Amino acid sequence: MWNKNERQGNIDQAKGRVKQAVGTLTRDDRLKVDGQVDEAVGKVEATVGRTRRKVGDAIARVGKAVKR
C-alpha cells in the first residue's frame, strides 16, 4: 500500500507531465521547465516514500522473526 510520500510523488509527477504538455502546446518554455521540475521532485518524493515503506516492511519482518 502506498504511503503519503509515494502518493504525493505520483501526483507531482503527473502534474509535471501535464504542465510540460501544456507548455509545449502553448510554446511556454517557463511552464515546460516548471513541469520538468515538478516531475523530478515527484520522482524523488515517490522514491523516498517507496524506500520508507520497504524499510518499514523489513523492520516489521524482523520484529515478527524475533517474536518467534
PQR file with spaces between the fields and no chain letter, atoms N, CA, C, O and H, PARSE charges and radii, in Angstrom:
ATOM       1  N    MET     1       0.838   -1.175    0.000 -0.4000 1.5000
ATOM       2  CA   MET     1       0.000    0.000    0.000 -0.0000 2.0000
ATOM       3  C    MET     1       0.891    1.249    0.000  0.5500 1.7000
ATOM       4  O    MET     1       1.910    1.295    0.689 -0.5500 1.4000
ATOM       5  N    TRP     2       0.505    2.230   -0.759 -0.4000 1.5000
ATOM       6  CA   TRP     2       1.293    3.456   -0.866 -0.0000 2.0000
ATOM       7  C    TRP     2       1.189    4.290    0.392  0.5500 1.7000
ATOM       8  O    TRP     2       0.146    4.336    1.044 -0.5500 1.4000
ATOM       9  H    TRP     2      -0.323    2.193   -1.319  0.4000 1.0000
ATOM      10  N    ASN     3       2.296    4.954    0.725 -0.4000 1.5000
ATOM      11  CA   ASN     3       2.247    5.902    1.831 -0.0000 2.0000
ATOM      12  C    ASN     3       2.071    7.306    1.256  0.5500 1.7000
ATOM      13  O    ASN     3       2.010    7.482    0.039 -0.5500 1.4000
ATOM      14  H    ASN     3       3.144    4.917    0.195  0.4000 1.0000
ATOM      15  N    LYS     4       1.991    8.299    2.133 -0.4000 1.5000
ATOM      16  CA   LYS     4       1.681    9.652    1.658 -0.0000 2.0000
ATOM      17  C    LYS     4       2.771   10.207    0.736  0.5500 1.7000
ATOM      18  O    LYS     4       2.468   10.967   -0.184 -0.5500 1.4000
ATOM      19  H    LYS     4       2.041    8.157    3.121  0.4000 1.0000
ATOM      20  N    ASN     5       4.024    9.841    0.967 -0.4000 1.5000
ATOM      21  CA   ASN     5       5.098   10.332    0.102 -0.0000 2.0000
ATOM      22  C    ASN     5       4.989    9.754   -1.303  0.5500 1.7000
ATOM      23  O    ASN     5       5.162   10.464   -2.294 -0.5500 1.4000
ATOM      24  H    ASN     5       4.271    9.223    1.715  0.4000 1.0000
ATOM      25  N    GLU     6       4.702    8.467   -1.377 -0.4000 1.5000
ATOM      26  CA   GLU     6       4.551    7.836   -2.693 -0.0000 2.0000
ATOM      27  C    GLU     6       3.377    8.452   -3.448  0.5500 1.7000
ATOM      28  O    GLU     6       3.478    8.776   -4.631 -0.5500 1.4000
ATOM      29  H    GLU     6       4.562    7.890   -0.573  0.4000 1.0000
ATOM      30  N    ARG     7       2.271    8.603   -2.743 -0.4000 1.5000
ATOM      31  CA   ARG     7       1.065    9.148   -3.364 -0.0000 2.0000
ATOM      32  C    ARG     7       1.315   10.574   -3.864  0.5500 1.7000
ATOM      33  O    ARG     7       0.995   10.896   -5.009 -0.5500 1.4000
ATOM      34  H    ARG     7       2.189    8.340   -1.781  0.4000 1.0000
ATOM      35  N    GLN     8       1.886   11.426   -3.010 -0.4000 1.5000
ATOM      36  CA   GLN     8       2.151   12.808   -3.397 -0.0000 2.0000
ATOM      37  C    GLN     8       3.184   12.873   -4.518  0.5500 1.7000
ATOM      38  O    GLN     8       3.074   13.706   -5.418 -0.5500 1.4000
ATOM      39  H    GLN     8       2.146   11.165   -2.080  0.4000 1.0000
ATOM      40  N    GLY     9       4.173   12.007   -4.465 -0.4000 1.5000
ATOM      41  CA   GLY     9       5.174   11.973   -5.527 -0.0000 2.0000
ATOM      42  C    GLY     9       4.564   11.620   -6.870  0.5500 1.7000
ATOM      43  O    GLY     9       4.910   12.217   -7.889 -0.5500 1.4000
ATOM      44  H    GLY     9       4.262   11.330   -3.734  0.4000 1.0000
ATOM      45  N    ASN    10       3.656   10.651   -6.876 -0.4000 1.5000
ATOM      46  CA   ASN    10       2.988   10.277   -8.122 -0.0000 2.0000
ATOM      47  C    ASN    10       2.103   11.408   -8.632  0.5500 1.7000
ATOM      48  O    ASN    10       2.014   11.635   -9.838 -0.5500 1.4000
ATOM      49  H    ASN    10       3.375   10.167   -6.048  0.4000 1.0000
ATOM      50  N    ILE    11       1.452   12.114   -7.716 -0.4000 1.5000
ATOM      51  CA   ILE    11       0.623   13.261   -8.111 -0.0000 2.0000
ATOM      52  C    ILE    11       1.503   14.349   -8.717  0.5500 1.7000
ATOM      53  O    ILE    11       1.164   14.920   -9.754 -0.5500 1.4000
ATOM      54  H    ILE    11       1.524   11.930   -6.736  0.4000 1.0000
ATOM      55  N    ASP    12       2.633   14.637   -8.069 -0.4000 1.5000
ATOM      56  CA   ASP    12       3.538   15.672   -8.578 -0.0000 2.0000
ATOM      57  C    ASP    12       4.102   15.303   -9.951  0.5500 1.7000
ATOM      58  O    ASP    12       4.259   16.167  -10.813 -0.5500 1.4000
ATOM      59  H    ASP    12       2.908   14.174   -7.227  0.4000 1.0000
ATOM      60  N    GLN    13       4.403   14.027  -10.150 -0.4000 1.5000
ATOM      61  CA   GLN    13       4.900   13.595  -11.456 -0.0000 2.0000
ATOM      62  C    GLN    13       3.845   13.826  -12.534  0.5500 1.7000
ATOM      63  O    GLN    13       4.150   14.334  -13.613 -0.5500 1.4000
ATOM      64  H    GLN    13       4.275   13.325   -9.449  0.4000 1.0000
ATOM      65  N    ALA    14       2.614   13.454  -12.237 -0.4000 1.5000
ATOM      66  CA   ALA    14       1.531   13.637  -13.207 -0.0000 2.0000
ATOM      67  C    ALA    14       1.313   15.122  -13.485  0.5500 1.7000
ATOM      68  O    ALA    14       1.129   15.527  -14.633 -0.5500 1.4000
ATOM      69  H    ALA    14       2.366   13.041  -11.361  0.4000 1.0000
ATOM      70  N    LYS    15       1.334   15.931  -12.419 -0.4000 1.5000
ATOM      71  CA   LYS    15       1.166   17.373  -12.574 -0.0000 2.0000
ATOM      72  C    LYS    15       2.277   17.939  -13.463  0.5500 1.7000
ATOM      73  O    LYS    15       2.029   18.794  -14.314 -0.5500 1.4000
ATOM      74  H    LYS    15       1.484   15.602  -11.487  0.4000 1.0000
ATOM      75  N    GLY    16       3.482   17.459  -13.259 -0.4000 1.5000
ATOM      76  CA   GLY    16       4.609   17.918  -14.062 -0.0000 2.0000
ATOM      77  C    GLY    16       4.466   17.552  -15.527  0.5500 1.7000
ATOM      78  O    GLY    16       4.774   18.357  -16.406 -0.5500 1.4000
ATOM      79  H    GLY    16       3.684   16.765  -12.568  0.4000 1.0000
ATOM      80  N    ARG    17       3.995   16.330  -15.794 -0.4000 1.5000
ATOM      81  CA   ARG    17       3.801   15.917  -17.187 -0.0000 2.0000
ATOM      82  C    ARG    17       2.725   16.759  -17.864  0.5500 1.7000
ATOM      83  O    ARG    17       2.852   17.110  -19.037 -0.5500 1.4000
ATOM      84  H    ARG    17       3.745   15.676  -15.079  0.4000 1.0000
ATOM      85  N    VAL    18       1.663   17.085  -17.120 -0.4000 1.5000
ATOM      86  CA   VAL    18       0.598   17.924  -17.683 -0.0000 2.0000
ATOM      87  C    VAL    18       1.141   19.317  -17.985  0.5500 1.7000
ATOM      88  O    VAL    18       0.886   19.864  -19.058 -0.5500 1.4000
ATOM      89  H    VAL    18       1.560   16.800  -16.167  0.4000 1.0000
ATOM      90  N    LYS    19       1.885   19.890  -17.048 -0.4000 1.5000
ATOM      91  CA   LYS    19       2.462   21.222  -17.271 -0.0000 2.0000
ATOM      92  C    LYS    19       3.377   21.222  -18.492  0.5500 1.7000
ATOM      93  O    LYS    19       3.357   22.160  -19.289 -0.5500 1.4000
ATOM      94  H    LYS    19       2.092   19.445  -16.176  0.4000 1.0000
ATOM      95  N    GLN    20       4.176   20.169  -18.633 -0.4000 1.5000
ATOM      96  CA   GLN    20       5.071   20.093  -19.788 -0.0000 2.0000
ATOM      97  C    GLN    20       4.278   20.046  -21.089  0.5500 1.7000
ATOM      98  O    GLN    20       4.633   20.713  -22.061 -0.5500 1.4000
ATOM      99  H    GLN    20       4.191   19.407  -17.985  0.4000 1.0000
ATOM     100  N    ALA    21       3.215   19.265  -21.106 -0.4000 1.5000
ATOM     101  CA   ALA    21       2.398   19.147  -22.315 -0.0000 2.0000
ATOM     102  C    ALA    21       1.740   20.479  -22.655  0.5500 1.7000
ATOM     103  O    ALA    21       1.726   20.892  -23.815 -0.5500 1.4000
ATOM     104  H    ALA    21       2.928   18.723  -20.316  0.4000 1.0000
ATOM     105  N    VAL    22       1.197   21.149  -21.645 -0.4000 1.5000
ATOM     106  CA   VAL    22       0.567   22.449  -21.879 -0.0000 2.0000
ATOM     107  C    VAL    22       1.622   23.458  -22.322  0.5500 1.7000
ATOM     108  O    VAL    22       1.372   24.264  -23.219 -0.5500 1.4000
ATOM     109  H    VAL    22       1.209   20.814  -20.703  0.4000 1.0000
ATOM     110  N    GLY    23       2.782   23.420  -21.709 -0.4000 1.5000
ATOM     111  CA   GLY    23       3.860   24.320  -22.103 -0.0000 2.0000
ATOM     112  C    GLY    23       4.294   24.102  -23.538  0.5500 1.7000
ATOM     113  O    GLY    23       4.606   25.056  -24.250 -0.5500 1.4000
ATOM     114  H    GLY    23       2.985   22.766  -20.981  0.4000 1.0000
ATOM     115  N    THR    24       4.315   22.844  -23.966 -0.4000 1.5000
ATOM     116  CA   THR    24       4.668   22.536  -25.353 -0.0000 2.0000
ATOM     117  C    THR    24       3.597   23.066  -26.300  0.5500 1.7000
ATOM     118  O    THR    24       3.908   23.679  -27.321 -0.5500 1.4000
ATOM     119  H    THR    24       4.062   22.069  -23.388  0.4000 1.0000
ATOM     120  N    LEU    25       2.336   22.827  -25.953 -0.4000 1.5000
ATOM     121  CA   LEU    25       1.238   23.273  -26.819 -0.0000 2.0000
ATOM     122  C    LEU    25       1.174   24.788  -26.932  0.5500 1.7000
ATOM     123  O    LEU    25       0.862   25.322  -27.997 -0.5500 1.4000
ATOM     124  H    LEU    25       2.083   22.329  -25.124  0.4000 1.0000
ATOM     125  N    THR    26       1.467   25.481  -25.840 -0.4000 1.5000
ATOM     126  CA   THR    26       1.373   26.942  -25.835 -0.0000 2.0000
ATOM     127  C    THR    26       2.715   27.615  -26.113  0.5500 1.7000
ATOM     128  O    THR    26       2.813   28.842  -26.137 -0.5500 1.4000
ATOM     129  H    THR    26       1.721   25.048  -24.975  0.4000 1.0000
ATOM     130  N    ARG    27       3.736   26.804  -26.320 -0.4000 1.5000
ATOM     131  CA   ARG    27       5.098   27.304  -26.552 -0.0000 2.0000
ATOM     132  C    ARG    27       5.583   28.178  -25.395  0.5500 1.7000
ATOM     133  O    ARG    27       6.252   29.192  -25.594 -0.5500 1.4000
ATOM     134  H    ARG    27       3.656   25.807  -26.300  0.4000 1.0000
ATOM     135  N    ASP    28       5.231   27.760  -24.198 -0.4000 1.5000
ATOM     136  CA   ASP    28       5.618   28.468  -22.979 -0.0000 2.0000
ATOM     137  C    ASP    28       6.765   27.688  -22.328  0.5500 1.7000
ATOM     138  O    ASP    28       6.545   26.709  -21.615 -0.5500 1.4000
ATOM     139  H    ASP    28       4.687   26.936  -24.036  0.4000 1.0000
ATOM     140  N    ASP    29       7.987   28.143  -22.591 -0.4000 1.5000
ATOM     141  CA   ASP    29       9.164   27.440  -22.079 -0.0000 2.0000
ATOM     142  C    ASP    29       9.212   27.418  -20.549  0.5500 1.7000
ATOM     143  O    ASP    29       9.658   26.440  -19.949 -0.5500 1.4000
ATOM     144  H    ASP    29       8.165   28.939  -23.170  0.4000 1.0000
ATOM     145  N    ARG    30       8.758   28.486  -19.936 -0.4000 1.5000
ATOM     146  CA   ARG    30       8.775   28.547  -18.468 -0.0000 2.0000
ATOM     147  C    ARG    30       7.860   27.473  -17.866  0.5500 1.7000
ATOM     148  O    ARG    30       8.218   26.834  -16.877 -0.5500 1.4000
ATOM     149  H    ARG    30       8.396   29.280  -20.423  0.4000 1.0000
ATOM     150  N    LEU    31       6.691   27.280  -18.459 -0.4000 1.5000
ATOM     151  CA   LEU    31       5.761   26.262  -17.977 -0.0000 2.0000
ATOM     152  C    LEU    31       6.341   24.865  -18.187  0.5500 1.7000
ATOM     153  O    LEU    31       6.167   23.983  -17.346 -0.5500 1.4000
ATOM     154  H    LEU    31       6.400   27.799  -19.262  0.4000 1.0000
ATOM     155  N    LYS    32       7.029   24.667  -19.308 -0.4000 1.5000
ATOM     156  CA   LYS    32       7.678   23.376  -19.553 -0.0000 2.0000
ATOM     157  C    LYS    32       8.731   23.085  -18.491  0.5500 1.7000
ATOM     158  O    LYS    32       8.815   21.968  -17.981 -0.5500 1.4000
ATOM     159  H    LYS    32       7.170   25.384  -19.992  0.4000 1.0000
ATOM     160  N    VAL    33       9.527   24.086  -18.161 -0.4000 1.5000
ATOM     161  CA   VAL    33      10.570   23.912  -17.144 -0.0000 2.0000
ATOM     162  C    VAL    33       9.937   23.657  -15.777  0.5500 1.7000
ATOM     163  O    VAL    33      10.403   22.799  -15.027 -0.5500 1.4000
ATOM     164  H    VAL    33       9.459   24.994  -18.575  0.4000 1.0000
ATOM     165  N    ASP    34       8.879   24.399  -15.454 -0.4000 1.5000
ATOM     166  CA   ASP    34       8.165   24.149  -14.191 -0.0000 2.0000
ATOM     167  C    ASP    34       7.674   22.707  -14.139  0.5500 1.7000
ATOM     168  O    ASP    34       7.753   22.056  -13.098 -0.5500 1.4000
ATOM     169  H    ASP    34       8.500   25.096  -16.063  0.4000 1.0000
ATOM     170  N    GLY    35       7.173   22.220  -15.249 -0.4000 1.5000
ATOM     171  CA   GLY    35       6.702   20.842  -15.317 -0.0000 2.0000
ATOM     172  C    GLY    35       7.827   19.842  -15.116  0.5500 1.7000
ATOM     173  O    GLY    35       7.651   18.829  -14.439 -0.5500 1.4000
ATOM     174  H    GLY    35       7.108   22.750  -16.095  0.4000 1.0000
ATOM     175  N    GLN    36       8.974   20.125  -15.699 -0.4000 1.5000
ATOM     176  CA   GLN    36      10.124   19.234  -15.530 -0.0000 2.0000
ATOM     177  C    GLN    36      10.561   19.195  -14.068  0.5500 1.7000
ATOM     178  O    GLN    36      10.906   18.139  -13.538 -0.5500 1.4000
ATOM     179  H    GLN    36       9.117   20.948  -16.248  0.4000 1.0000
ATOM     180  N    VAL    37      10.540   20.362  -13.428 -0.4000 1.5000
ATOM     181  CA   VAL    37      10.914   20.435  -12.010 -0.0000 2.0000
ATOM     182  C    VAL    37       9.911   19.650  -11.167  0.5500 1.7000
ATOM     183  O    VAL    37      10.301   18.864  -10.304 -0.5500 1.4000
ATOM     184  H    VAL    37      10.260   21.220  -13.858  0.4000 1.0000
ATOM     185  N    ASP    38       8.613   19.864  -11.419 -0.4000 1.5000
ATOM     186  CA   ASP    38       7.584   19.137  -10.662 -0.0000 2.0000
ATOM     187  C    ASP    38       7.734   17.629  -10.843  0.5500 1.7000
ATOM     188  O    ASP    38       7.611   16.868   -9.884 -0.5500 1.4000
ATOM     189  H    ASP    38       8.296   20.502  -12.121  0.4000 1.0000
ATOM     190  N    GLU    39       7.997   17.207  -12.063 -0.4000 1.5000
ATOM     191  CA   GLU    39       8.148   15.775  -12.322 -0.0000 2.0000
ATOM     192  C    GLU    39       9.367   15.214  -11.584  0.5500 1.7000
ATOM     193  O    GLU    39       9.301   14.130  -11.005 -0.5500 1.4000
ATOM     194  H    GLU    39       8.097   17.826  -12.842  0.4000 1.0000
ATOM     195  N    ALA    40      10.474   15.951  -11.607 -0.4000 1.5000
ATOM     196  CA   ALA    40      11.686   15.491  -10.919 -0.0000 2.0000
ATOM     197  C    ALA    40      11.467   15.425   -9.408  0.5500 1.7000
ATOM     198  O    ALA    40      11.872   14.459   -8.760 -0.5500 1.4000
ATOM     199  H    ALA    40      10.528   16.832  -12.078  0.4000 1.0000
ATOM     200  N    VAL    41      10.832   16.444   -8.855 -0.4000 1.5000
ATOM     201  CA   VAL    41      10.539   16.451   -7.416 -0.0000 2.0000
ATOM     202  C    VAL    41       9.624   15.280   -7.074  0.5500 1.7000
ATOM     203  O    VAL    41       9.805   14.623   -6.049 -0.5500 1.4000
ATOM     204  H    VAL    41      10.503   17.229   -9.381  0.4000 1.0000
ATOM     205  N    GLY    42       8.650   15.024   -7.927 -0.4000 1.5000
ATOM     206  CA   GLY    42       7.740   13.907   -7.701 -0.0000 2.0000
ATOM     207  C    GLY    42       8.450   12.570   -7.714  0.5500 1.7000
ATOM     208  O    GLY    42       8.144   11.691   -6.908 -0.5500 1.4000
ATOM     209  H    GLY    42       8.502   15.557   -8.760  0.4000 1.0000
ATOM     210  N    LYS    43       9.400   12.413   -8.628 -0.4000 1.5000
ATOM     211  CA   LYS    43      10.161   11.158   -8.679 -0.0000 2.0000
ATOM     212  C    LYS    43      10.954   10.951   -7.398  0.5500 1.7000
ATOM     213  O    LYS    43      11.003    9.846   -6.856 -0.5500 1.4000
ATOM     214  H    LYS    43       9.648   13.127   -9.282  0.4000 1.0000
ATOM     215  N    VAL    44      11.574   12.021   -6.919 -0.4000 1.5000
ATOM     216  CA   VAL    44      12.354   11.921   -5.681 -0.0000 2.0000
ATOM     217  C    VAL    44      11.434   11.584   -4.511  0.5500 1.7000
ATOM     218  O    VAL    44      11.743   10.709   -3.703 -0.5500 1.4000
ATOM     219  H    VAL    44      11.535   12.919   -7.358  0.4000 1.0000
ATOM     220  N    GLU    45      10.307   12.280   -4.426 -0.4000 1.5000
ATOM     221  CA   GLU    45       9.392   12.043   -3.307 -0.0000 2.0000
ATOM     222  C    GLU    45       8.821   10.625   -3.342  0.5500 1.7000
ATOM     223  O    GLU    45       8.697    9.980   -2.301 -0.5500 1.4000
ATOM     224  H    GLU    45      10.056   12.990   -5.084  0.4000 1.0000
ATOM     225  N    ALA    46       8.474   10.142   -4.530 -0.4000 1.5000
ATOM     226  CA   ALA    46       7.958    8.777   -4.649 -0.0000 2.0000
ATOM     227  C    ALA    46       9.032    7.760   -4.260  0.5500 1.7000
ATOM     228  O    ALA    46       8.733    6.752   -3.618 -0.5500 1.4000
ATOM     229  H    ALA    46       8.574   10.666   -5.376  0.4000 1.0000
ATOM     230  N    THR    47      10.270    8.023   -4.646 -0.4000 1.5000
ATOM     231  CA   THR    47      11.366    7.120   -4.292 -0.0000 2.0000
ATOM     232  C    THR    47      11.597    7.109   -2.787  0.5500 1.7000
ATOM     233  O    THR    47      11.814    6.051   -2.197 -0.5500 1.4000
ATOM     234  H    THR    47      10.512    8.841   -5.167  0.4000 1.0000
ATOM     235  N    VAL    48      11.553    8.273   -2.171 -0.4000 1.5000
ATOM     236  CA   VAL    48      11.695    8.353   -0.712 -0.0000 2.0000
ATOM     237  C    VAL    48      10.572    7.566   -0.043  0.5500 1.7000
ATOM     238  O    VAL    48      10.814    6.813    0.900 -0.5500 1.4000
ATOM     239  H    VAL    48      11.377    9.133   -2.650  0.4000 1.0000
ATOM     240  N    GLY    49       9.361    7.737   -0.524 -0.4000 1.5000
ATOM     241  CA   GLY    49       8.230    7.018    0.053 -0.0000 2.0000
ATOM     242  C    GLY    49       8.352    5.520   -0.099  0.5500 1.7000
ATOM     243  O    GLY    49       8.072    4.766    0.834 -0.5500 1.4000
ATOM     244  H    GLY    49       9.164    8.348   -1.290  0.4000 1.0000
ATOM     245  N    ARG    50       8.774    5.086   -1.283 -0.4000 1.5000
ATOM     246  CA   ARG    50       8.954    3.654   -1.542 -0.0000 2.0000
ATOM     247  C    ARG    50      10.033    3.083   -0.617  0.5500 1.7000
ATOM     248  O    ARG    50       9.880    1.990   -0.073 -0.5500 1.4000
ATOM     249  H    ARG    50       9.001    5.698   -2.041  0.4000 1.0000
ATOM     250  N    THR    51      11.112    3.828   -0.447 -0.4000 1.5000
ATOM     251  CA   THR    51      12.201    3.387    0.420 -0.0000 2.0000
ATOM     252  C    THR    51      11.732    3.299    1.868  0.5500 1.7000
ATOM     253  O    THR    51      12.028    2.327    2.562 -0.5500 1.4000
ATOM     254  H    THR    51      11.236    4.716   -0.888  0.4000 1.0000
ATOM     255  N    ARG    52      11.000    4.315    2.324 -0.4000 1.5000
ATOM     256  CA   ARG    52      10.478    4.293    3.699 -0.0000 2.0000
ATOM     257  C    ARG    52       9.569    3.089    3.913  0.5500 1.7000
ATOM     258  O    ARG    52       9.636    2.428    4.949 -0.5500 1.4000
ATOM     259  H    ARG    52      10.759    5.105    1.760  0.4000 1.0000
ATOM     260  N    ARG    53       8.719    2.808    2.925 -0.4000 1.5000
ATOM     261  CA   ARG    53       7.803    1.675    3.045 -0.0000 2.0000
ATOM     262  C    ARG    53       8.572    0.366    3.124  0.5500 1.7000
ATOM     263  O    ARG    53       8.262   -0.490    3.952 -0.5500 1.4000
ATOM     264  H    ARG    53       8.665    3.345    2.083  0.4000 1.0000
ATOM     265  N    LYS    54       9.576    0.208    2.263 -0.4000 1.5000
ATOM     266  CA   LYS    54      10.352   -1.031    2.251 -0.0000 2.0000
ATOM     267  C    LYS    54      11.131   -1.216    3.553  0.5500 1.7000
ATOM     268  O    LYS    54      11.223   -2.330    4.070 -0.5500 1.4000
ATOM     269  H    LYS    54       9.828    0.904    1.590  0.4000 1.0000
ATOM     270  N    VAL    55      11.685   -0.141    4.077 -0.4000 1.5000
ATOM     271  CA   VAL    55      12.399   -0.225    5.352 -0.0000 2.0000
ATOM     272  C    VAL    55      11.421   -0.599    6.465  0.5500 1.7000
ATOM     273  O    VAL    55      11.729   -1.438    7.311 -0.5500 1.4000
ATOM     274  H    VAL    55      11.610    0.763    3.658  0.4000 1.0000
ATOM     275  N    GLY    56      10.256    0.019    6.463 -0.4000 1.5000
ATOM     276  CA   GLY    56       9.246   -0.309    7.469 -0.0000 2.0000
ATOM     277  C    GLY    56       8.806   -1.759    7.387  0.5500 1.7000
ATOM     278  O    GLY    56       8.635   -2.422    8.409 -0.5500 1.4000
ATOM     279  H    GLY    56      10.006    0.701    5.776  0.4000 1.0000
ATOM     280  N    ASP    57       8.621   -2.256    6.154 -0.4000 1.5000
ATOM     281  CA   ASP    57       8.249   -3.665    5.969 -0.0000 2.0000
ATOM     282  C    ASP    57       9.349   -4.589    6.488  0.5500 1.7000
ATOM     283  O    ASP    57       9.066   -5.601    7.131 -0.5500 1.4000
ATOM     284  H    ASP    57       8.760   -1.717    5.323  0.4000 1.0000
ATOM     285  N    ALA    58      10.598   -4.237    6.207 -0.4000 1.5000
ATOM     286  CA   ALA    58      11.719   -5.063    6.662 -0.0000 2.0000
ATOM     287  C    ALA    58      11.794   -5.081    8.188  0.5500 1.7000
ATOM     288  O    ALA    58      12.042   -6.126    8.791 -0.5500 1.4000
ATOM     289  H    ALA    58      10.827   -3.416    5.685  0.4000 1.0000
ATOM     290  N    ILE    59      11.583   -3.936    8.801 -0.4000 1.5000
ATOM     291  CA   ILE    59      11.602   -3.868   10.266 -0.0000 2.0000
ATOM     292  C    ILE    59      10.477   -4.721   10.844  0.5500 1.7000
ATOM     293  O    ILE    59      10.671   -5.417   11.842 -0.5500 1.4000
ATOM     294  H    ILE    59      11.381   -3.087    8.311  0.4000 1.0000
ATOM     295  N    ALA    60       9.318   -4.669   10.226 -0.4000 1.5000
ATOM     296  CA   ALA    60       8.188   -5.478   10.701 -0.0000 2.0000
ATOM     297  C    ALA    60       8.498   -6.968   10.584  0.5500 1.7000
ATOM     298  O    ALA    60       8.163   -7.745   11.478 -0.5500 1.4000
ATOM     299  H    ALA    60       9.161   -4.104    9.416  0.4000 1.0000
ATOM     300  N    ARG    61       9.141   -7.370    9.479 -0.4000 1.5000
ATOM     301  CA   ARG    61       9.502   -8.786    9.308 -0.0000 2.0000
ATOM     302  C    ARG    61      10.512   -9.227   10.363  0.5500 1.7000
ATOM     303  O    ARG    61      10.413  -10.327   10.907 -0.5500 1.4000
ATOM     304  H    ARG    61       9.413   -6.739    8.753  0.4000 1.0000
ATOM     305  N    VAL    62      11.480   -8.368   10.646 -0.4000 1.5000
ATOM     306  CA   VAL    62      12.476   -8.693   11.671 -0.0000 2.0000
ATOM     307  C    VAL    62      11.790   -8.807   13.033  0.5500 1.7000
ATOM     308  O    VAL    62      12.096   -9.709   13.813 -0.5500 1.4000
ATOM     309  H    VAL    62      11.561   -7.474   10.204  0.4000 1.0000
ATOM     310  N    GLY    63      10.877   -7.903   13.310 -0.4000 1.5000
ATOM     311  CA   GLY    63      10.153   -7.950   14.576 -0.0000 2.0000
ATOM     312  C    GLY    63       9.362   -9.241   14.729  0.5500 1.7000
ATOM     313  O    GLY    63       9.333   -9.828   15.810 -0.5500 1.4000
ATOM     314  H    GLY    63      10.629   -7.170   12.676  0.4000 1.0000
ATOM     315  N    LYS    64       8.721   -9.683   13.656 -0.4000 1.5000
ATOM     316  CA   LYS    64       7.964  -10.939   13.695 -0.0000 2.0000
ATOM     317  C    LYS    64       8.899  -12.126   13.891  0.5500 1.7000
ATOM     318  O    LYS    64       8.578  -13.062   14.623 -0.5500 1.4000
ATOM     319  H    LYS    64       8.744   -9.206   12.777  0.4000 1.0000
ATOM     320  N    ALA    65      10.055  -12.084   13.237 -0.4000 1.5000
ATOM     321  CA   ALA    65      11.016  -13.182   13.362 -0.0000 2.0000
ATOM     322  C    ALA    65      11.565  -13.263   14.784  0.5500 1.7000
ATOM     323  O    ALA    65      11.786  -14.357   15.303 -0.5500 1.4000
ATOM     324  H    ALA    65      10.316  -11.324   12.642  0.4000 1.0000
ATOM     325  N    VAL    66      11.783  -12.126   15.407 -0.4000 1.5000
ATOM     326  CA   VAL    66      12.310  -12.097   16.768 -0.0000 2.0000
ATOM     327  C    VAL    66      11.276  -12.654   17.750  0.5500 1.7000
ATOM     328  O    VAL    66      11.642  -13.313   18.723 -0.5500 1.4000
ATOM     329  H    VAL    66      11.604  -11.237   14.985  0.4000 1.0000
ATOM     330  N    LYS    67       9.998  -12.396   17.505 -0.4000 1.5000
ATOM     331  CA   LYS    67       8.936  -12.882   18.392 -0.0000 2.0000
ATOM     332  C    LYS    67       8.816  -14.400   18.355  0.5500 1.7000
ATOM     333  O    LYS    67       8.355  -15.006   19.322 -0.5500 1.4000
ATOM     334  H    LYS    67       9.701  -11.861   16.714  0.4000 1.0000
ATOM     335  N    ARG    68       9.220  -15.015   17.262 -0.4000 1.5000
ATOM     336  CA   ARG    68       9.123  -16.472   17.129 -0.0000 2.0000
ATOM     337  C    ARG    68      10.131  -17.110   17.967  0.5500 1.7000
ATOM     338  O    ARG    68      10.220  -18.337   18.001 -0.5500 1.4000
ATOM     339  H    ARG    68       9.594  -14.522   16.476  0.4000 1.0000
